[in-house]
Amino acid sequence: MWNKPQSDSESQSQPEPQASPPSRPAVATSSRQAVLGPSISIKGNISGEEDVLIEGQIDGEISFRQNTVTIGPKGRVKADIHCKTVFVEGQVNGNLYGDEKVVVRQTGRVEGNAVAPRVVLEEGANFRGNIDMQPRSGKHVGPAKS
């Protein structure tokens, strides 16, 4: 019966938002991410100021204190890891020190201690060690010695 005339702005169709493909929680927190591919093997210490994805083998110490370190499914690490956030999808033999969070994914395997305010072990993850969820103090403290 009574139709209200539509204004130009109402009559124009708004584009539908595109559905993004399903994804896992954000792993990288910055726009820059270094990738150490599966063919790379490093014996020694590595450090930097960007996020890093490790798919290769590292034997030493890893220090990315203000960034995210991801050990990919093919990653094999024998090192202590010091970072803001660490995600483990591969294997780590060493201690994990996260200023914010340590996450061991379903495919992850860790033999070592985890020290972070938040520690997540997904169902199916393999973890052997101690967990210390200390309050954030701004510095890394090793696990208590008995």
C-alpha positions in Angstrom: 0.0 0.0 0.0 2.1 2.9 1.3 5.7 2.6 0.2 8.2 5.0 1.6 10.5 6.2 -1.1 14.1 5.0 -0.7 16.9 7.5 -0.6 19.8 6.9 -2.9 22.0 5.7 -0.1 19.5 3.1 0.9 18.8 1.9 -2.6 22.4 1.2 -3.4 23.3 -2.3 -2.4 26.1 -2.8 0.0 28.7 -5.3 -1.0 28.5 -8.5 1.0 31.6 -9.2 3.1 33.7 -12.0 1.6 34.0 -15.0 3.8 37.6 -15.6 4.6 38.9 -19.1 4.5 39.1 -20.8 7.9 42.4 -20.2 9.6 44.1 -21.1 12.8 44.7 -18.5 15.5 47.2 -15.9 14.4 50.7 -17.2 14.6 52.6 -14.2 13.2 51.9 -10.9 14.9 53.8 -8.6 12.6 53.8 -8.1 8.8 57.4 -9.3 8.7 58.2 -13.0 9.2 61.4 -14.7 8.5 61.2 -18.3 7.3 63.9 -20.9 7.9 62.9 -23.6 5.4 63.1 -27.4 5.9 66.5 -27.7 4.1 68.2 -25.2 6.5 70.3 -26.5 9.4 71.9 -24.2 11.9 74.3 -25.0 14.7 74.6 -21.9 16.8 72.6 -19.1 18.3 70.0 -17.2 16.3 68.3 -13.9 17.2 66.4 -11.2 15.6 63.6 -8.6 15.7 60.9 -10.1 13.5 58.7 -13.1 13.7 60.2 -16.3 12.6 58.9 -19.6 11.3 61.3 -22.5 11.7 60.8 -25.5 9.5 64.5 -26.6 9.5 66.8 -27.8 12.2 68.3 -25.6 14.9 70.9 -26.6 17.5 71.8 -23.7 19.8 69.8 -20.9 21.4 66.9 -19.0 19.9 66.2 -15.4 21.0 63.5 -13.3 19.5 62.4 -11.6 22.8 59.8 -9.1 21.3 58.5 -11.5 18.6 56.7 -14.7 17.8 58.6 -17.9 17.2 56.8 -20.7 15.4 58.3 -24.2 15.2 56.5 -25.6 12.1 55.5 -29.2 11.6 58.8 -30.0 10.0 60.9 -28.1 12.5 63.4 -29.9 14.7 65.0 -27.7 17.5 67.5 -28.6 20.2 67.6 -25.2 21.9 66.2 -23.0 24.6 63.7 -20.5 23.1 63.3 -17.0 24.5 60.5 -14.9 22.9 57.3 -13.1 23.3 55.1 -16.0 22.1 56.1 -19.5 20.9 54.0 -21.9 18.9 55.3 -25.5 18.7 54.0 -27.7 15.9 57.2 -29.7 15.4 59.8 -31.0 17.9 61.6 -29.1 20.6 64.2 -30.4 23.0 64.8 -27.4 25.2 63.1 -24.9 27.5 60.5 -22.5 26.2 60.4 -19.0 27.7 57.5 -16.9 26.6 56.9 -13.4 27.9 53.2 -13.7 26.9 52.4 -17.3 25.9 53.6 -20.8 25.1 51.4 -23.0 22.8 52.1 -26.6 22.0 49.9 -27.6 19.2 48.3 -31.0 18.5 51.3 -32.1 16.4 53.9 -30.6 18.8 56.4 -32.5 20.8 58.3 -30.8 23.6 60.9 -32.2 26.0 61.8 -29.4 28.3 60.2 -26.8 30.6 57.7 -24.1 29.7 57.8 -20.8 31.5 55.2 -18.2 30.6 52.1 -16.5 32.1 49.9 -18.5 29.8 50.6 -22.1 28.6 48.4 -24.0 26.2 48.7 -27.7 25.5 46.3 -28.7 22.7 44.7 -32.1 22.9 47.1 -34.6 21.4 50.2 -32.5 22.1 53.2 -34.4 23.6 54.9 -32.5 26.5 57.4 -33.8 28.9 58.7 -31.3 31.5 57.5 -28.8 34.0 55.2 -25.8 33.5 55.8 -22.5 35.4 53.0 -20.0 34.8 54.7 -17.2 36.7 53.3 -13.7 36.8 54.8 -11.5 34.1 57.9 -9.9 35.6 59.6 -8.6 32.5 62.5 -10.9 32.7 63.1 -14.6 32.0 63.7 -16.8 35.1 64.9 -20.3 34.7 62.9 -23.2 36.3 63.4 -23.7 40.1 66.2 -26.1 41.0 65.5 -28.8 43.5 
